[in-house]
Every structure is written in C-alpha cells, then in structure tokens.
Amino acid sequence: NDIVDSPTTGVKPLTDFPTLNPSTAPTTATPTISPTAFPSTSIQPTAVPSDPPTISTQPTASPSASPSASPSAHPTAIPSASPTSSAMPSMAPIPYSRSIRVDLRYIPWSDLTEEDKQFAEQLDYDETTWNNIGLNPIEILNWDRLSREQRSAASQLGYTTFSWDCWQNHFQSYRWIDLNLPYIQVGQWWELLGWDIFKWNDYEEPPESDSKHWYELSSEERHAAAQLCYFRSVWDETEVLFEGFPIERPEFRYVSWMMLDDSVREVADEGLKYSALSWNVLGLDAIEGREWAALTQYENEAAKEIGFTQLSWDCWQNHFRSYSWEELVLYGLDMPYLQLGWTELSWNGGDSPPPSESMSWKDLSQEQREAVATEICYFRDNWDRLDMTPTNGRFRFPKVKERYIQWADLPLDLRRTAADSLEYNKTTWDNLGTAPIEKRSWEELTEHQKADAMSLGFYQRTWDCFQNHYRGYEWDELERDISDALQILGWSKTSWEDDDVPLSYDNEWSRLSETEQSVAAVLCFFEENWDRDNLKIVAKEIAEKDVIFGGGSVDGGSVGDGFVADGSAGEALAGGESSNSGSSTQSDGKPGTSGQDPDGNALSGTTDPIRAANSAGSVRIPMIMASAFAFVLGASTILL
C-alpha cells in the first residue's frame, strides 16, 4: 500500500474498503477551502455496505411507467409543454346537478297542514302569496340572507341551502362572479339565456329571453331555464294560456277525415300514413305515441307541412308521453301526471297504470281536468279518444261497413286479412254472430289479431260493441249505461257471470219491444245481427239502411242525427247532431262559451245551450231508453 501525508494525522494507509468503525470526530482541524455544494444530510455515517450488494427479487412499489432517459442534475427552469398526467383525480369542480324539487311548495294553501302553514307564515307567506309564485319578497333573497328563524322555518318545509337558492331564488341574488364557483356552476345556464356581467348588473338591458313566455323560449333556452329550477307556471308567473291550453290547439287535427282540406288529407295519408280510421279516432294511430324527436325526417317535414310544430306535436299529439320520467321532472311535466296517479315506477312499467287511465273525462276530478288541460293539452275529446267518424242516430260508434259485405263480394285483400289470424271463412263471415273470434273482447285478441281487425276497420270500441257486444267483459268492468241496458234485456250480475242467457235473446228482433230494441242498440245490435241473418240475404238491405240513416262507416259518410261518437260508452244525445270537432272548446274548468257544459266538460261542436245543459249528466241516452231506465231503476224523472 502507498503511504500518503495527511494534513492532520501524518501518514495513513489508503484502503479499498471503508473502515469498519469510523471515527465521529472531525478529520480536519480547519474547514476545507472548497466545501461540497450539496453536503450530506446524514449525521451518522452509513453502515457497512453489503458485499456483494443485495439484489431485490420484487419490483419497487410504484415503478415509473417509462424511466427517464437522462435525468438532469438540476430541475429545469421552464416547465415542459406536456406535463405528466397525475394518476390521482383532479381537483376540477363537481359537475352541476340540479337540486331536488320541494314539492310541498306547489301544493295549494288550502291543502297544507296547519303546521306547514305556520312555518310558511314565518316566511311571510299567506294564502295569496303562497298560491301565486313570485309575489312574496322573500323569494328574492338567497339562503344566506335569510334570518336564522327563517332558515329554520324553511328547513322544516324541506329546503336546504341549494334547493332554496335554486327553486325559490333561482340564484338571482348572487353576484355574477359567484355564479361559476365550483359548488354553484349555474352561470352557464344564465349565459345560455343571454345574460352577461353587464346585463346582470343593470349596465345593459336584459336579454330577449327575459321578456319571452315559457313556450316562446327556444328548446335550448327552455332547458337552461329548467336547470335553474324554472318550469312553465313559475317562469310565466301569471297564466299564459290559449283558451285554457298551454299551446295553441291545431284545429285541423280535430276535423274528421272527409272534412279535411284535400291537401292536408293527402299529406296526412302519404307523409304520416294516417287512414280514415286512425285519423278519426284520436290517439289511435301509433305515430301519436312518438314524440317529435322520434319522427323520421320525412315525417317531420310532413307534420310541418300540415301545420304542426315540435311543441304542438309533443303536447297535442303525444301529450309528452314519450318523455322519460327524468325529462318530465326536469320540465315540471310530471306534476299533472302525478295528479293522475302516475309514479316513476308505473311510468317506467314497473307497476300498473293508475285508475285514471281507464276513466272517462267526466270521471276525472276538476283539479285533474285543469292540470291535464293547462299542462299536457288534454280536453274531453282527445282524453276520451273521440271517434270523429259521423254516425247515425242508432249507435254510439260508426258501423264498420266492410263487415257487412258478403264474403263473395269482399275485396280479395280484406278476405285474406279476415281469414288470417281472425280465422273467418265464408260461413262464419256471412252468418253474423257465429264466428268464434267474436266471443273475444278486444283485450283478449293477440297483437296479430288486433292488427288484422284494424285492417278491416275495427278498433277497440267498435270491436267490443259490434262484434263482441261486451260479452267478453266481466260484469264489474262494464260501464253503467251498458249494465243498465243489459238489465233491461234480462241480464243480472249472476246470470252474466254464469252465462245464463235471458229469454229476450230467443226473440226475433221484430218481437222485441220498442224499449228492448232501443237498449239493444246501446250494445250495437240491429235487426240483422240480432237475428244472425246471412249476409247473402241482408247485405244489400244493410247498405241501403246505412245510406238512408246517414252512413256511419269509417270512411266518413254523411252526418246523421243522434249519438255522439265520442268513445265514452253511453254518452248519447237525444235528437242531437253527430260530433265533429274544430270547435272553440275551452278546458280551463270554468263554464264558458260554446264548447263546454256546465260542469266544465269540453264538448265538440256544441252550439245549442239547451243541448249543452242536457249533456252535463254522466249518462246521455235516447228518450225512449230514458223512460225504460226510469221504470227499471225506479227513477221518477230523468231530465234530458
């Protein structure tokens, strides 16, 4: 080993290995002239290194995805253009989510509990300011500006900081610079409505959207307003209605097929694939089950050509029924459906529809009528699915003329349809009332059979009345006027359930009393089908009678007198005219001009005030039936 001089200890051998027990004392008496730039931070020397060094068999805990090529000794002064992405989530703001609506706020004052009224009064509400949104000055205050007592009362009503600021104040008392705070993020919606910092702070005039009614806003603006917890009645503050409806009614849609302008009928036929039947029976055609956005481009163009817009289609044709429950809630359209008994579960098919689905207009409460009229474009005619096909005075529904053409004269395509799933043949077709399929109600038919029946011109009401005569119904499913007619013919609940046919059915039509013939017409019986005549003999006679008494076929024959083909069983007008729509019907629940009865029911084509008054009852029947019911039911007087 070489010997070298040490400035402090003299000579010292140099070794290839560090000492086993190094001294902790300083090795020099004086500091070095050039100390290291980065002295060691360790106070104690390292332990003896291993020889050979240990090789780990496990990877490091968090190895880098790709090792750096040549790490620099010092950090760079300028950061890289492409910084390394962190594996940890960023601190970006949470996406905006509208707070849950406080439904209690939209319940009428009279329906609040006494306790809720007390909490509301602590917020300076009374009946007037509660029932008219926007009148109470407290609604211009955000949560932080409420007193402690007011916040406590608001909490008892179900509000939180965010739900109050959204549903009551709509963030209007916020500073503009606060609207985009990470936990607020509503500035984007106000910007879509045309606001900026200058308009917000009154340095400039408000944007155009501020003076528009709800349905005058564009779809984008309406969506932005909905995110700010607005819906129609809140945005408009006062009722903005067109004869009781939120959107002007497309009157042409309530004109029967043969009364349509030729150009409109051609577009409806070729562009929207309507037929006389599916046009005349409101709500029957499958296209009305689709919202505007679900129509093809070709259908959109056709709908525009005859006078529809997106809003009028979605409200008057679809009634927003194609919307998801979440979409209904967003725009406040769930409220009328909630009044009808719908829930999210039933809307999505997880539960049965509410009873209101099978109720006629006259059976809805006044509150329900007002809700569906002012929000989702219903009135009596389209709620009850009026059949606008003119009909003669004997029947409530139009007779399907093709059914009374004998088999040999039936067009080949219809004969094939009848023979398909309905299994008609020459014998069962020509001998009325003998086909096994006619023992089934519409609901008992398969989808294939329903489609074939519709091709022949039937739909649920005409099939159940003219083909089945309600024999496929349970007694408790029958409407009142139907069961009353059956009782006059000798039926009772017991005999109906036991299929014990009364003696009156053994009589030929000519031997029935005038009363019995009249009530049999309620069940869509007439001489030829009551007697089960053969069409080979009576087809010509049936056709001649239809011409004499006003047609009543689904191709829109001439208008006859008597029953209104409104689709609600038993609602007939004695000596009245057939129903044709296009009237000035109001549906705001208040007695008004022609188009409403004294109960607020919308009536199509009503011009005679006496007739309107007569229509107020739940059962409207020919005079001769009225006297029969009076006898059977023990009524002393029936006013018509």
Order of alpha helices (4+ residues) and beta strands (2+ residues): beta-beta-alpha-alpha-alpha-alpha-alpha-alpha-alpha-alpha-alpha-alpha-alpha-alpha-alpha-alpha-alpha-alpha-alpha-alpha-alpha-alpha-alpha-alpha-alpha-beta-beta-alpha-alpha
